[in-house]
């Protein structure tokens, strides 16, 4: 019987993580992923130069490039690199959390981590979000371990060192991970004030670690300055109040699902947090409250900063999802232990979260593997002639079709987006940025204009002397949730067949 229980525990601990592997074996891309692929194909100096014109820190790109050097640049390997943080966090739950909080909290943490709609979506995406979540979660874990160890002991100093290093790694991975680390430091400082007899030792070491973190991030501040000089004029985020709150809640608890699913997940999470509030006078209840404050403070900081300059996007809250999952796991275990109606309520809430998580995972896998994603590239490749070229009025279209036409001249019309021209060097030399048809050089064949719903018609190019040479076609791309529109054009000719200027 004991062996069966152990088998059930280990299966429950790692099965949710294993399910996320389904998101790692497909070839679809959206623009940000294509940017990642292009960037990590550059040399390390060129990578840093281009990344300085982006809106994120460079650590993820450097780590991914080093990782892919072992796998010959495989797209599947790159996706597995984004899945690795889930495996490491599942190990943290199965071993670390189990030791201190019991197997129930460990299983619930791993379940929430892998099935909460927002956290599941990015398990196989070529972006830095899962690594940001890992480093922030480890920062909080080491902060808690330090808080409950002797500040003068060797073990306490090791936990403080882990807190310092993971905090720096998080800060160099994503700017909202930096904010999450700051919120974790704030929560730790408040908790270090109690009880009084431990105040001096913990606060002294915490202040030293915080000072070292700031010193270690001095290159990061310089990096922020470089990026702010290059992207401030073309920053793409728009924040509308109070819509952004609804968008964020929907992204966290419904993601790709129909909004009706939010009617299951939102009341479930609200019930878990509210019902467990009465028991937060207990040490573990207080810890659950402290953990949930991290994502709330990150959200508040993002919204406040965006009043001055729009910088918050719902997926940026992803960095703080680890503490939220831990708070939910601890609160659920607390409700289950109380029995009666609270146990029934916890069971119902967990069932709703599991249904939403499983549905979202299935939806995400379906979108990633839908053959419709490859249809625009397939149709276009059948129509292209050797002398043809492709012009992208929107950079998103270039990202979706990235890598499908290595032997075809590609151009991006960068008018209005010149501030991002340096960052788009990630797509060079295949893609050239231009500001007008005249910069395309001698074009003997057709010009295929491929755009997205951001530019629904081609009237601007017709005014520049291009003549449509065939019907326009549209394709819905489920993975990127965009519509690709394409049509062939020719540069106008006079009555003698000569090319017009």
Buried (B, 14 or more C-beta within 10 A) or exposed (E): EEEEEEEEBEEBBBBBBBBBBBBBBBBBBBBBBBBBBBBBBBEEEBBBBBBBBBBBBBBBBBBBBEBBEEEEEEBEBBBBBBBBBBBBBBBBBBEBBBEEBEBBBBBBBBBBBBBBBBBBBBBBBBBBBBBBBBBBBBBBBBBBBBBBBEBEEEEBBBBBBBBBBBBBBBBBBBBBBBBBBBBBBEBBBEBBEEEEEBEEBBBEBBEEBBEBBEEBBEEBEEBBEEBEEBBEEBBEEEBEEEEBEEBBBBBBBBBBBEEEBBBBBBBBBEBBBEBBEEBBEEEBBBBBBBBBBBBBBBBEBBBEBBEEEBBBBBBBBBBBBBBBBBBBBBBBBBBBBBEEEBEEBBEBBBEBBBBBBBBBBBBBBEBBBBEEBBBBBEBBEEEBEEEBBBBBBBBBBBBBBBBBBEEBBBBBBBEEBEBBBBBBBBBBEBBBBBEEBEEBEEBEBBBBBBBBBEBEEBEEBEEEBBEBEEEEBEBBBBBBEBBBBBBBBBBEEEEEEEEEE
